[in-house]
Amino acid sequence: MKTVNAIQKSFSILPDKAQVTDGLDGYDLRKAIATEILGHEASIKENGSMPFFKEAYVKARLETVGVSTDGMDFAKALTTTLSTYAAGTLPVLIPVYVDPEIVDLTRRATPLVELIPRVTNYGKTADYNQITVIQTAQMLAEDAAITEQNDTYVRRSIPIKYIYSSGRVTGQMFAASKQYLSSGGYVDALSLEVKNKTLALKRLEEAEILLGDSVTDWTEPVNSVVVTAVNSFDGLWQLITNTNAAGYGGNAAYSTDISAAANTPISIGAIRTAIRLCRTRGGEPSLMVSDYRTYDNIKALIQDQLRYISTSTIAWGITTVSFEGIPIIASRFLSVTAATGAAATPATASSIFVLDTNVIEMRVLQDVSYEELAKTNDSIKFMLKGYECLIVKAPQFNQIIRGIA
């Protein structure tokens, strides 16, 4: 036995004929010896039970003189492996202390929801006029007849669409989780559920701003859920580049497919060309949006070729890289896949949106609001809803680079 051998060794170190105990004089070195060997403080209060160091010492002394300790009932020391659960992972006497912070592993920033102007809208359609042709003035001779020039106007009308997010919390969940959730700053289960459903709604809104399609069913990138086209509003990709049945003024000429040029990577020249196309058509680009892979490549190009990295501070104190005075932000809602063939879209391959935000608006009939639904059982059911659509008053003021290798 290891303890016996240790005590025997301790006794053998003492000088010959050294007195270890004297009951009459109250002299006893055994506790000190046990403390030294077993690493326990001799001042532990016994409280009616034999402390561990004393139990071990008594057993050791009995065994050294040939007395068997089999069958003797000694109090067992509590350890972290005593009386474990069936899974063998945790002792029953040790409670679980769960961190009150709940980490969102699905986190995705939604900057365009806030960066694009939100404008109130009356009625179920967002209507606006465009001047498509302003006739040239005339150079005439003295006292010549004057003929008026007729300019051309076009009315655009985009329907408002409806976005919803719904949740439910049972009374039992509400009561049982309140203490834990309140310690993490969530107030209660209802407030946590409302927060999560708000995030879900804003993430879908961000995806619609970029990729929404009112003609063909499309897939949102967060959970790869197919969104029904008839219930969606068109996003920037459709409004700028697609002359679809909706007829909102987009044109394929307002996108540059560099995947058709032998899978070309992004270049400083391609970005400058896109900016120039916007400006020559009347736009003033104020923001560029790309996927994260292209964003990193742009930073590398700027540093390698221009030898400096310029930064800009945009709304909400966001500091980001800028190119020729235009801030660039990255979106987690755009594909980071390198293009491998022609006809790639922002949903399938890397891209850059060069935007004139002065002509882009989120028209809002009703902003996001909370509403509790009918109570039919022991739970609280609610919905968040918003009525809105995106408009681009001048698609030609923008340009999209797509199919980036």
C-alpha positions as CSV (number, residue, x, y, z in Angstrom):
1,M,0.0,0.0,0.0
2,K,1.4,3.4,-1.1
3,T,0.4,5.2,2.1
4,V,1.8,2.6,4.4
5,N,5.1,2.7,2.6
6,A,5.2,6.4,2.8
7,I,4.6,6.4,6.5
8,Q,7.2,3.7,7.0
9,K,9.7,5.7,5.1
10,S,8.9,8.8,7.2
11,F,9.5,6.8,10.4
12,S,12.8,5.5,9.1
13,I,14.0,9.0,8.5
14,L,13.5,10.0,12.2
15,P,16.6,9.5,14.5
16,D,16.8,6.2,16.3
17,K,14.8,6.1,19.5
18,A,13.0,9.4,18.6
19,Q,9.8,9.8,20.6
20,V,6.7,10.0,18.4
21,T,3.9,10.0,20.9
22,D,3.4,10.6,24.6
23,G,-0.2,10.4,25.7
24,L,0.4,11.7,29.3
25,D,2.2,14.8,28.1
26,G,-0.2,15.3,25.1
27,Y,2.7,14.9,22.7
28,D,1.9,13.5,19.2
29,L,3.9,13.8,16.0
30,R,1.7,11.5,14.0
31,K,-0.7,14.2,12.7
32,A,2.3,16.3,11.6
33,I,3.7,13.3,9.8
34,A,0.4,12.5,8.1
35,T,0.0,16.2,7.1
36,E,3.5,16.2,5.6
37,I,2.8,13.0,3.6
38,L,-0.8,13.5,2.6
39,G,-0.7,17.2,2.0
40,H,-3.7,18.1,4.3
41,E,-3.9,20.8,7.0
42,A,-4.0,19.3,10.5
43,S,-6.3,22.2,11.6
44,I,-9.3,20.9,9.7
45,K,-12.3,20.8,11.9
46,E,-13.6,17.3,12.3
47,N,-17.3,18.2,13.0
48,G,-18.0,14.7,14.3
49,S,-16.4,12.8,11.4
50,M,-13.0,11.6,10.7
51,P,-11.1,13.8,8.1
52,F,-9.4,12.2,5.2
53,F,-5.8,12.6,6.5
54,K,-6.8,11.0,9.8
55,E,-8.6,8.1,8.1
56,A,-5.6,7.4,5.9
57,Y,-3.2,7.6,8.7
58,V,-5.2,5.3,11.0
59,K,-5.5,2.7,8.2
60,A,-1.8,2.9,7.5
61,R,-0.8,2.5,11.1
62,L,-3.1,-0.5,11.5
63,E,-1.7,-2.2,8.4
64,T,1.9,-1.6,9.5
65,V,1.3,-3.7,12.7
66,G,-0.4,-6.4,10.7
67,V,-4.1,-5.6,11.5
68,S,-6.4,-6.0,8.5
69,T,-8.7,-3.0,7.7
70,D,-11.0,-5.0,5.5
71,G,-14.6,-4.4,6.4
72,M,-13.9,-1.3,8.5
73,D,-16.4,1.5,7.7
74,F,-14.4,4.7,7.0
75,A,-16.0,7.8,5.6
76,K,-15.1,8.1,1.9
77,A,-13.8,11.5,0.7
78,L,-16.0,13.3,-1.9
79,T,-14.4,13.6,-5.3
80,T,-15.5,15.0,-8.6
81,T,-15.9,11.5,-10.0
82,L,-18.3,10.3,-7.3
83,S,-21.9,9.4,-8.2
84,T,-21.7,10.5,-11.8
85,Y,-24.6,10.6,-14.2
86,A,-25.3,7.7,-16.5
87,A,-23.3,9.4,-19.2
88,G,-20.4,9.7,-16.8
89,T,-19.9,13.4,-17.5
90,L,-20.8,15.2,-14.3
91,P,-21.2,14.5,-10.6
92,V,-24.7,14.9,-9.2
93,L,-23.6,17.2,-6.4
94,I,-22.0,19.7,-8.8
95,P,-24.5,22.1,-10.4
96,V,-24.3,23.4,-14.0
97,Y,-23.6,27.1,-14.4
98,V,-24.5,28.0,-18.0
99,D,-23.0,31.2,-19.4
100,P,-25.9,33.7,-19.8
101,E,-24.5,34.9,-23.1
102,I,-26.1,33.2,-26.0
103,V,-23.7,33.2,-29.0
104,D,-25.3,33.7,-32.4
105,L,-23.4,31.4,-34.8
106,T,-25.5,32.6,-37.7
107,R,-24.5,36.2,-37.4
108,R,-24.6,38.3,-40.6
109,A,-24.4,42.0,-40.8
110,T,-27.1,43.8,-42.8
111,P,-25.5,47.2,-43.7
112,L,-27.6,47.9,-46.8
113,V,-30.8,47.8,-44.7
114,E,-29.6,51.0,-43.0
115,L,-27.4,52.6,-45.7
116,I,-30.1,52.7,-48.4
117,P,-32.5,55.6,-47.7
118,R,-35.9,54.5,-46.3
119,V,-38.7,56.8,-47.7
120,T,-42.4,56.8,-46.7
121,N,-44.8,55.7,-49.4
122,Y,-48.5,56.2,-49.8
123,G,-50.6,53.6,-51.5
124,K,-49.8,50.0,-52.5
125,T,-47.4,50.9,-55.3
126,A,-44.3,53.0,-55.4
127,D,-44.7,55.4,-58.3
128,Y,-42.2,57.8,-59.8
129,N,-41.5,59.6,-63.1
130,Q,-38.4,59.6,-65.3
131,I,-37.4,62.0,-68.0
132,T,-36.0,59.9,-70.7
133,V,-35.4,62.5,-73.4
134,I,-34.8,66.3,-73.1
135,Q,-34.8,67.8,-76.6
136,T,-31.9,69.8,-77.8
137,A,-32.3,73.6,-77.8
138,Q,-32.2,75.5,-81.1
139,M,-29.9,77.9,-82.8
140,L,-32.0,80.2,-85.0
141,A,-31.8,83.1,-87.3
142,E,-33.1,86.5,-86.4
143,D,-36.9,86.6,-86.0
144,A,-37.2,83.0,-87.1
145,A,-40.2,80.9,-86.2
146,I,-39.9,79.1,-82.9
147,T,-41.0,75.6,-82.5
148,E,-41.4,74.0,-79.1
149,Q,-39.4,70.9,-78.2
150,N,-41.3,68.1,-76.5
151,D,-39.5,66.1,-73.8
152,T,-40.3,62.5,-73.0
153,Y,-41.5,61.3,-69.6
154,V,-42.0,57.7,-68.3
155,R,-44.1,56.6,-65.3
156,R,-42.7,53.7,-63.3
157,S,-44.9,51.8,-60.8
158,I,-43.5,49.1,-58.5
159,P,-45.9,47.1,-56.2
160,I,-45.3,47.1,-52.4
161,K,-44.5,43.6,-51.0
162,Y,-45.1,42.2,-47.6
163,I,-42.4,40.7,-45.3
164,Y,-43.3,38.7,-42.1
165,S,-41.5,36.9,-39.3
166,S,-43.5,35.0,-36.6
167,G,-42.7,33.3,-33.3
168,R,-44.4,31.8,-30.2
169,V,-43.4,31.3,-26.6
170,T,-45.3,28.9,-24.2
171,G,-46.2,29.9,-20.7
172,Q,-44.0,27.2,-19.3
173,M,-41.0,28.4,-21.3
174,F,-41.7,31.9,-20.2
175,A,-41.7,31.0,-16.5
176,A,-38.9,28.4,-16.5
177,S,-36.3,30.5,-18.4
178,K,-36.9,33.9,-16.9
179,Q,-34.2,33.8,-14.2
180,Y,-31.5,32.5,-16.6
181,L,-32.4,34.8,-19.5
182,S,-32.7,37.9,-17.4
183,S,-29.1,37.3,-16.1
184,G,-27.9,37.5,-19.7
185,G,-29.8,40.8,-20.5
186,Y,-32.6,39.2,-22.5
187,V,-35.4,40.1,-20.0
188,D,-37.4,36.9,-20.8
189,A,-38.0,34.3,-23.5
190,L,-40.4,36.5,-25.4
191,S,-37.9,39.3,-25.8
192,L,-35.3,36.8,-27.0
193,E,-37.7,35.3,-29.5
194,V,-38.7,38.8,-30.7
195,K,-35.0,39.6,-31.2
196,N,-34.3,36.5,-33.2
197,K,-37.3,37.0,-35.4
198,T,-36.3,40.6,-36.0
199,L,-32.9,39.4,-37.1
200,A,-34.5,36.9,-39.4
201,L,-36.7,39.6,-41.0
202,K,-33.8,42.0,-41.5
203,R,-31.6,39.3,-43.0
204,L,-34.3,38.4,-45.6
205,E,-34.7,42.1,-46.3
206,E,-30.9,42.5,-46.9
207,A,-30.9,39.4,-49.2
208,E,-33.9,40.9,-51.1
209,I,-32.1,44.2,-51.5
210,L,-29.3,42.5,-53.4
211,L,-30.8,39.4,-55.0
212,G,-34.6,39.7,-54.9
213,D,-36.5,38.6,-58.0
214,S,-40.2,39.2,-58.7
215,V,-40.3,37.1,-61.8
216,T,-38.3,33.9,-61.0
217,D,-38.2,32.1,-57.7
218,W,-34.8,32.7,-56.0
219,T,-32.9,31.3,-53.1
220,E,-31.9,33.4,-50.1
221,P,-28.3,32.7,-49.0
222,V,-28.7,32.4,-45.2
223,N,-30.6,29.1,-45.0
224,S,-30.9,28.3,-48.8
225,V,-34.7,28.7,-48.7
226,V,-36.5,29.2,-52.0
227,V,-38.4,32.5,-52.0
228,T,-41.5,32.7,-54.1
229,A,-41.0,35.3,-56.8
230,V,-44.6,36.6,-56.8
231,N,-44.3,37.6,-53.2
232,S,-40.8,39.2,-53.6
233,F,-39.7,42.7,-54.6
234,D,-36.9,43.0,-57.1
235,G,-33.4,43.7,-55.7
236,L,-30.5,45.7,-57.1
237,W,-29.4,42.9,-59.4
238,Q,-32.8,42.7,-61.2
239,L,-33.6,46.4,-61.1
240,I,-30.3,47.5,-62.6
241,T,-29.5,44.8,-65.1
242,N,-32.7,43.0,-66.1
243,T,-35.2,44.1,-68.7
244,N,-37.7,41.5,-67.4
245,A,-41.4,41.5,-67.6
246,A,-41.7,44.0,-64.8
247,G,-40.2,46.7,-67.0
248,Y,-38.5,48.9,-64.4
249,G,-35.8,50.3,-66.7
250,G,-33.0,47.8,-66.1
251,N,-30.7,46.8,-68.9
252,A,-28.1,44.1,-69.5
253,A,-25.7,46.8,-70.6
254,Y,-25.5,48.0,-67.0
255,S,-23.5,44.9,-66.0
256,T,-20.1,43.7,-67.0
257,D,-19.6,40.0,-67.2
258,I,-15.9,39.5,-67.0
259,S,-16.3,35.7,-66.7
260,A,-16.8,35.8,-70.5
261,A,-13.2,37.0,-70.8
262,A,-11.4,33.7,-69.9
263,N,-12.5,33.9,-66.2
264,T,-10.7,37.2,-65.5
265,P,-9.9,38.2,-61.9
266,I,-10.9,41.6,-60.6
267,S,-8.5,44.4,-61.6
268,I,-8.1,48.1,-60.9
269,G,-8.9,48.8,-64.6
270,A,-12.3,46.9,-64.4
271,I,-13.3,48.9,-61.3
272,R,-12.4,52.2,-63.0
273,T,-14.3,51.2,-66.1
274,A,-17.4,50.5,-64.1
275,I,-17.2,53.8,-62.3
276,R,-16.6,55.6,-65.6
277,L,-19.7,54.0,-67.2
278,C,-21.8,55.2,-64.3
279,R,-20.5,58.7,-64.6
280,T,-20.8,59.0,-68.4
281,R,-24.5,57.9,-68.1
282,G,-25.1,60.7,-65.5
283,G,-24.5,58.9,-62.2
284,E,-22.3,59.8,-59.3
285,P,-21.3,56.5,-57.6
286,S,-21.3,56.8,-53.8
287,L,-20.9,53.2,-52.6
288,M,-19.5,49.9,-53.8
289,V,-20.6,46.5,-52.4
290,S,-18.8,43.3,-53.0
291,D,-18.4,39.8,-51.7
292,Y,-15.7,39.2,-49.1
293,R,-13.3,37.3,-51.4
294,T,-13.4,40.2,-53.9
295,Y,-13.1,42.7,-51.1
296,D,-9.8,41.2,-50.0
297,N,-8.5,41.1,-53.6
298,I,-9.4,44.8,-54.0
299,K,-7.4,45.7,-50.9
300,A,-4.4,43.7,-52.2
301,L,-4.6,45.4,-55.6
302,I,-4.8,48.9,-54.0
303,Q,-1.8,48.2,-51.8
304,D,0.3,46.6,-54.6
305,Q,-0.5,49.0,-57.4
306,L,-1.5,52.3,-55.7
307,R,0.9,51.8,-52.7
308,Y,-1.6,53.1,-50.2
309,I,-5.0,52.1,-48.8
310,S,-7.5,55.0,-48.4
311,T,-10.3,54.6,-45.8
312,S,-13.7,56.2,-45.4
313,T,-16.1,56.5,-42.5
314,I,-19.7,55.9,-43.5
315,A,-22.9,55.7,-41.5
316,W,-22.9,54.3,-37.9
317,G,-19.1,54.9,-37.7
318,I,-18.2,52.1,-40.0
319,T,-14.6,52.6,-41.3
320,T,-14.0,50.8,-44.6
321,V,-11.6,50.8,-47.6
322,S,-12.3,53.4,-50.3
323,F,-11.4,53.5,-54.0
324,E,-11.1,56.9,-55.6
325,G,-13.2,58.4,-52.8
326,I,-15.9,55.7,-53.0
327,P,-16.3,53.5,-49.9
328,I,-16.3,49.7,-50.4
329,I,-18.2,47.4,-48.1
330,A,-18.4,43.6,-48.1
331,S,-21.6,41.6,-47.9
332,R,-22.1,38.1,-46.5
333,F,-25.1,37.8,-48.8
334,L,-23.1,37.7,-52.0
335,S,-21.4,34.6,-53.3
336,V,-17.6,34.2,-52.7
337,T,-17.3,31.5,-55.4
338,A,-14.8,32.2,-58.2
339,A,-16.6,32.2,-61.6
340,T,-15.7,29.3,-63.9
341,G,-17.9,30.2,-66.8
342,A,-20.0,32.8,-68.5
343,A,-23.5,34.0,-67.3
344,A,-22.5,34.0,-63.6
345,T,-24.8,36.1,-61.3
346,P,-24.1,37.6,-57.9
347,A,-25.9,34.7,-56.4
348,T,-23.5,32.2,-57.9
349,A,-20.2,33.9,-58.3
350,S,-18.2,36.9,-57.0
351,S,-19.4,40.4,-58.0
352,I,-19.1,44.1,-57.3
353,F,-22.1,46.6,-57.2
354,V,-21.1,50.2,-58.1
355,L,-24.0,52.2,-56.8
356,D,-25.4,55.7,-56.9
357,T,-27.4,55.7,-53.7
358,N,-29.0,59.0,-54.5
359,V,-31.3,57.2,-56.9
360,I,-32.0,54.1,-54.7
361,E,-34.7,54.1,-52.1
362,M,-36.5,51.6,-49.9
363,R,-40.2,52.7,-50.2
364,V,-42.0,51.9,-46.9
365,L,-45.7,51.8,-46.6
366,Q,-45.4,50.4,-43.0
367,D,-42.1,49.9,-41.3
368,V,-41.4,46.8,-39.2
369,S,-43.9,46.5,-36.3
370,Y,-44.8,44.0,-33.6
371,E,-48.2,42.5,-33.3
372,E,-49.5,39.8,-30.9
373,L,-51.8,37.3,-32.5
374,A,-55.0,35.7,-31.1
375,K,-54.4,33.8,-27.9
376,T,-55.9,30.3,-28.2
377,N,-53.7,28.4,-25.7
378,D,-51.1,28.8,-23.0
379,S,-48.6,30.7,-25.2
380,I,-47.9,34.1,-26.7
381,K,-47.8,34.1,-30.5
382,F,-46.7,37.2,-32.4
383,M,-45.6,38.4,-35.8
384,L,-43.3,41.1,-37.1
385,K,-44.4,42.7,-40.4
386,G,-43.3,45.3,-42.9
387,Y,-44.7,46.6,-46.2
388,E,-42.0,47.8,-48.6
389,C,-40.3,47.6,-51.9
390,L,-37.0,48.7,-53.4
391,I,-36.8,51.2,-56.3
392,V,-33.9,52.4,-58.5
393,K,-35.0,55.6,-60.1
394,A,-32.1,55.6,-62.6
395,P,-30.7,52.1,-63.2
396,Q,-28.2,53.5,-65.7
397,F,-26.5,55.5,-63.0
398,N,-25.2,52.1,-61.6
399,Q,-23.0,49.3,-62.9
400,I,-22.4,45.7,-61.7
401,I,-19.3,43.7,-62.3
402,R,-20.1,40.0,-62.3
403,G,-18.4,36.7,-63.0
404,I,-15.2,37.5,-61.2
405,A,-12.7,34.6,-61.1
